Amino acid sequence: VAYVSPREGQVLDGTALRAGLRQRLPEYMVPSVFVTLATLPLNPSNKVDRKALPAPDAQSTGRQGRFVEPTDATEQRMAAVFARELGADRVGVHDHLFDDLGGTSLSVVRIAARLREELQRDVPVVWLFEHPTVNELARRMERESGGPVAPTPAPRPREVAKTGDSGAIAIIGLAGRFPGAMSVQEFWQNLRGGVESIRRFTPEELEHLPGLPEGLELWHHPAFVAAGGVIEGVEKFDHAFFDMPLREAQFTDPQQRLFLQTAWAALEDAGVDPDRFPGAISLYAGATSSGYTDAVRQAMPLDAASYMELHGTATHESLATKTSFKLGLTGESTLLYTACSTGLVAVHLACQSLQVGQSDIALAGATRLSVPQRTGYVYQEGMIFSPDGHCRAFDEKAQGTLAGNGVGAVVLKRLEDAVR
């Protein structure tokens, strides 16, 4: 509930207020009800007197000039259930269950149960989210056959059986971002041109490595090497494109943001639109901790909601399922980590899924991003890191490797299906 005191002559628009707040707040913090008050009640200390704030009702939500009476018996009975469960005097057929009437996830469950009793037919809870007005819900029920109605099926049925059994897999799309390369094409040109994409950091560029004691820095060590692989622009993310509130985007692990962008680019490269593809698209993604969680934890309040947000957005743990959700993928969604073989194992699992018919398209990829990126490292003889910050792969002068950052994804399909 939010209490609002508009300026003189200002008309409260609850929908516009919610749209603005969603750009700054996670969904669970966006008020479902706005109560309009001429002035906010104050206590003797000149602070808002919370005990004097009136309880919300359906008439205090900003609904203005849109009331339409139910026109048939079904709409009337449904509107009566809405009004009774939400404590409203009346409910119009176009009143939004959440934006206008202050419905919550708990009240939705109660309303669905009461509608089943009143109408003597199944009303899945998900319908109230998909059709949050009396008019929309009534039209949905009209489209369904009589008698008990099963929950809404998956929007995209599985494709017909695979067309061949050769076991061959085709790569139909790919995308990636790497040190010194914002695309697969740039990466390929760097390889062909023998470009070394390792960055040398100036003293001004070096960043503190989290976890070190106060006053101690890596560069104090005599064997420190100021080099590493850096992905540019990791802070850039079009949150609105992926229907993500700004606050959620800010708290989301950069690895999740990078992988989401790359997965979308790979599907675009393959010419695959998940909303139109008739089969199952699975995702096999690899990632491990980036260190971002520790940085976010220091800036978040210590309450249960923030704790859930921390582990739902600021870690790599929901990378696969969140990517599948945002891109509308309906097949398997698996997160894995096997150290240096992570990306290859993701491709292996994707191929298996295609070969046994669990998927019609499989998206496989992995990401590795350490935050911060410009820390350098300490060389130690006998370990895998290079003593001079150069990685001379397949060269007789090779002395070691470096830690780097990158993200890549491939879109796979059974060969027989790909060439049809």
Stockholm file with secondary structure:
# STOCKHOLM 1.0

chainA/1-420         VAYVSPREGQVLDGTALRAGLRQRLPEYMVPSVFVTLATLPLNPSNKVDRKALPAPDAQSTGRQGRFVEPTDATEQRMAAVFARELGADRVGVHDHLFDDLGGTSLSVVRIAARLREELQRDVPVVWLFEHPTVNELARRMERESGGPVAPTPAPRPREVAKTGDSGAIAIIGLAGRFPGAMSVQEFWQNLRGGVESIRRFTPEELEHLPGLPEGLELWHHPAFVAAGGVIEGVEKFDHAFFDMPLREAQFTDPQQRLFLQTAWAALEDAGVDPDRFPGAISLYAGATSSGYTDAVRQAMPLDAASYMELHGTATHESLATKTSFKLGLTGESTLLYTACSTGLVAVHLACQSLQVGQSDIALAGATRLSVPQRTGYVYQEGMIFSPDGHCRAFDEKAQGTLAGNGVGAVVLKRLEDAVR
#=GR chainA/1-420 SS CEEECCCTTCCCCHHHHHHHHHTTSCGGGSCSCEEECSSCCBCTTSSBCGGGSCCCCGGGSCCCSCCCCCCSHHHHHHHHHHHHHHTCSCCCTTCCTTTTTCCCHHHHHHHHHHHHHHHTSCCCHHHHHHSCSHHHHHHHHHHSCSSCCCCCCCSSCCCCCCSCCSCCEEEEEEEEEBTTBSSHHHHHHHHHTTCCCCEECCTTTCCCCTTSCTTCCGGGSTTEECEECCCTTTTCCCTTTTTCCHHHHHHSCHHHHHHHHHHHHHHHHHTCCTTTCCSCEEEEEECCCCSHHHHHHTTSCSSHHHHHHHHHHSSSTTHHHHHHHHHTCCSCEEEECCGGGHHHHHHHHHHHHHHTTSCSEEEEEEEECCSSSCCCEECCTTSSBCSSSCCCTTCTTCCCBCCCCEEEEEEEEEHHHHTC
#=GC SS_cons         CEEECCCTTCCCCHHHHHHHHHTTSCGGGSCSCEEECSSCCBCTTSSBCGGGSCCCCGGGSCCCSCCCCCCSHHHHHHHHHHHHHHTCSCCCTTCCTTTTTCCCHHHHHHHHHHHHHHHTSCCCHHHHHHSCSHHHHHHHHHHSCSSCCCCCCCSSCCCCCCSCCSCCEEEEEEEEEBTTBSSHHHHHHHHHTTCCCCEECCTTTCCCCTTSCTTCCGGGSTTEECEECCCTTTTCCCTTTTTCCHHHHHHSCHHHHHHHHHHHHHHHHHTCCTTTCCSCEEEEEECCCCSHHHHHHTTSCSSHHHHHHHHHHSSSTTHHHHHHHHHTCCSCEEEECCGGGHHHHHHHHHHHHHHTTSCSEEEEEEEECCSSSCCCEECCTTSSBCSSSCCCTTCTTCCCBCCCCEEEEEEEEEHHHHTC
//
